[in-house]
Structures are given as C-alpha cells and as structure tokens.
Amino acid sequence: MLEKAGIIVERVFKVKEGRPNIVDLIKGDRIQLLVNTPRGQDTFFDEKAIRRAAVLARIPSITTIAAAQAAVEGIAAMQNRQTTVYALQQLHATTGS
C-alpha cells in the first residue's frame, strides 16, 4: 500500500525473525516516527521490543490508524504553516463544554 502511494519503503524482518529488523533501524538513528499497529497475540514480543527501543531513542510512536491519520494531518498543517494554537481552557469556554 505504501509503495503504491509512491512512498519509498525498506522491508525488514520482524524482531523475532532476524536482522535487520525495526529495532536495528531505531538504534541506528534511521527512524524519526514510528507507526506500529500490532494485531493478535503473536505480535506481543515484537511490540514490546519495538516500543522499548522507541522510548529509549525518544522516537514518537503511533499505535492506531486513526492516530496515524491525525499525525499526518497535523504534520501537513505544520508544513503549510496552517496551525493555530489555543489554550485548552479557551476551547472549552467557546464550545460550552
């Protein structure tokens, strides 16, 4: 799917399958943002290793498609300088919440 969208990808092994894997890329400073959407019981080992490496490397991690979409929209807004900052209290005051 990523390749079809014109995004350059590099395939790596799952953590328990060998090297190079995503943890190697994290430790090698080749990752800036991590999107990992694990499914099922079999992903626990990889998920734990990936999350730990990302936290130690201070790399932001996204674990759902909805959060990834929000991040994409936020990054695009920042690149286009279309962001506005509001205090949370101000937003609650204007919405009546």
C-alpha positions as CSV (number, residue, x, y, z in Angstrom):
1,M,0.0,0.0,0.0
2,L,2.8,2.5,0.9
3,E,4.7,1.6,-2.3
4,K,1.5,2.2,-4.4
5,A,1.2,5.6,-2.8
6,G,4.7,6.5,-4.0
7,I,6.4,6.2,-0.6
8,I,9.9,4.6,-0.6
9,V,9.9,1.7,1.7
10,E,12.5,-0.7,3.1
11,R,11.4,-4.1,4.1
12,V,12.9,-5.5,7.3
13,F,12.4,-8.7,9.4
14,K,10.2,-8.9,12.3
15,V,12.2,-8.7,15.5
16,K,12.0,-12.5,16.2
17,E,12.8,-13.4,12.6
18,G,16.3,-12.0,12.4
19,R,18.2,-8.9,11.2
20,P,18.0,-6.2,10.0
21,N,14.8,-5.5,11.9
22,I,13.0,-2.4,13.1
23,V,14.9,-2.3,16.4
24,D,18.1,-2.2,14.5
25,L,16.9,0.7,12.4
26,I,15.7,2.5,15.6
27,K,19.1,2.0,17.3
28,G,20.8,3.1,14.1
29,D,19.0,6.5,14.1
30,R,17.2,5.7,10.9
31,I,13.7,6.2,12.2
32,Q,12.1,9.5,13.1
33,L,8.4,8.5,13.6
34,L,7.1,5.0,14.3
35,V,3.7,3.7,13.2
36,N,3.2,0.2,14.6
37,T,-0.3,-1.3,14.5
38,P,0.0,-4.7,16.1
39,R,-2.7,-7.4,15.7
40,G,-3.2,-10.6,17.6
41,Q,-1.3,-12.4,20.3
42,D,1.7,-13.3,18.2
43,T,2.8,-9.6,18.0
44,F,3.5,-9.2,21.7
45,F,7.2,-10.0,21.6
46,D,7.9,-7.6,18.7
47,E,5.6,-4.9,20.0
48,K,7.4,-4.9,23.4
49,A,10.9,-4.7,21.8
50,I,9.8,-2.0,19.3
51,R,8.2,0.1,22.0
52,R,11.1,-0.2,24.3
53,A,13.7,0.8,21.6
54,A,11.5,3.7,20.5
55,V,11.1,5.0,24.1
56,L,14.9,4.8,24.7
57,A,15.6,6.6,21.4
58,R,12.9,9.2,22.2
59,I,11.1,8.4,18.9
60,P,7.4,9.2,18.9
61,S,5.2,6.0,18.4
62,I,1.7,5.7,17.0
63,T,-0.2,2.6,17.5
64,T,-3.5,3.1,15.7
65,I,-4.5,4.1,12.1
66,A,-6.7,6.9,13.5
67,A,-3.8,8.4,15.4
68,A,-1.6,8.0,12.3
69,Q,-4.1,9.9,10.2
70,A,-4.3,12.7,12.8
71,A,-0.5,12.9,12.8
72,V,-0.4,13.1,9.0
73,E,-2.9,15.9,9.1
74,G,-1.0,17.7,11.9
75,I,2.3,17.4,10.1
76,A,0.8,18.7,6.8
77,A,-0.7,21.7,8.7
78,M,2.6,22.5,10.2
79,Q,4.4,22.2,6.9
80,N,1.8,24.6,5.3
81,R,2.0,26.9,8.3
82,Q,-1.7,26.5,8.9
83,T,-1.7,25.9,12.6
84,T,-3.3,27.9,15.3
85,V,-2.6,27.4,19.0
86,Y,-5.4,27.7,21.6
87,A,-5.4,27.2,25.3
88,L,-7.5,24.2,26.3
89,Q,-9.5,26.4,28.6
90,Q,-10.3,28.8,25.7
91,L,-11.6,26.0,23.6
92,H,-13.8,24.7,26.4
93,A,-15.1,28.2,27.0
94,T,-16.1,28.7,23.4
95,T,-17.7,25.3,23.0
96,G,-19.6,25.4,26.3
97,S,-18.1,22.1,27.4
